[in-house]
Amino acid sequence: MKVNRLDTRTADFEARFTSLLAFENTLDRKLEATVADILTDVRTRGDAAVLEYTRRFDRLDVASMADLEIPQSELRGALESLPPSRRDALEKAAGRIRDYHERQPIASWQYTDADGTLLGQQVTALDRVGVYVPGGKAAYPSTVLMNTLPAKVAGVREVVMVVPTPDGHRNPLVLAAAAVAGVDRVFAIGGAQAVGALAYGTASIPAVDKIVGPGNAYVASAKRQVFGVVGIDMVAGPSEILVISDGTTPPDWVAMDLFSQAEHDEVAQALLLCPDAAFLDAVEQSMARLIDTMSRRAVIEASLAHRGALILVRDLDEACAVSNRVAPEHLELSVQDPDPWVPRLRHAGAIFIGRYASEALGDYCAGPNHVLPTARSARFSSPLGVYDFQKRTSLIGVSRAGAGVLGLIAAELADGEGLPAHAASARMRLHA
């Protein structure tokens, strides 16, 4: 197998590194136009359009939207049918995720200043949220938990989940996760038509305030196009992992951690930074040996050959600097003494501290959210959390005395901006 080898000391490092990081997420104009047509159709024809696209794309013979809503009894039945060990794992993961997010909510506050003006912030939950969960051959119960539990903790009144069920296959683990998370309604629909139904509402599917959750290119395009009508979490890029190692972690562990993200997608990125060239050699040898055990070998090899790299750095200081440039989705600080280095890592979706903190634990059950910023957006954005399902409203209560103080200031500035009605409005209360 092939994986790129880079050295920060070489003259060509900068050019090779920049090329490695480049990911051109160009819009497919034909795809965008197709999605736009579907969204317009759903907005215009509602349920009829959703049914038509579901019959066509998911090959479902359904007579009405009632056939596509999955009842709570089926969710509970799916949970009860799980093997005890699988149900226990699902419930324990949900408990840890819920516990972590219960520490996140933003609080309301207010104060009264010297002139009697009340100022503050009122925090309220969104009324209704839509969660998109990929369907088909793959099952993503972790996606259900990570996207719905923060909404429930935030106090969202209704969570509506959509999940495609091609050929009528309803994955019991996904439905069980919906039961554990307390999802209110579930519809067996997917694609751009599901995003449109959530954004605009139909006779059967209520319009939501925000749509979260991953999907294919059509889903990502649809989310991008309905943004503004509703909020969205993000338009995510390929999965990423960056491992900083001091050479003390078993090479097999590091190799498998790199595989864990490379197996997602041919354009996923897996990087290892280490100041020990012999350790990089050992990891490369582990990768060559372990790749034969991987069922997704072809995907891993394509990812590593195209965007993966083992990078020799001068020291851990330089490793931190390089990592901050990358701003990775997942950052493993796989060193013997990690604590001094954590404050130096300013840009990452999640930092996994120490040799025992594998990224896979964060995907499923550690507690923090696995919906993370990608494509260097960790420089300015954060993981999905309770705060994404809350909004802040400013509170301004002006006393009679406060009107006299603030009115003078506002009127003067309004005159300066050439807005006489603003100025007059402020002055009318000066001597009331």
PyMOL commands that set and color helices and strands:
alter all, ss='L'
color gray80, all
select helices_A, chain A and resi 13-21+29-45+47-57+65-68+72-81+84-101+141-154+166-168+172-181+191-200+217-226+251-262+277-293+297-307+316-326+339-344+359-364+377-379+386-389+400-417+420-427
alter helices_A, ss='H'
color red, helices_A
select strands_A, chain A and resi 4-7+69-70+109-112+118-125+128-132+158-162+185-187+210-212+231-232+240-245+269-274+309-312+330-334+350-353+390-397
alter strands_A, ss='S'
color yellow, strands_A
deselect
rebuild
show_as cartoon
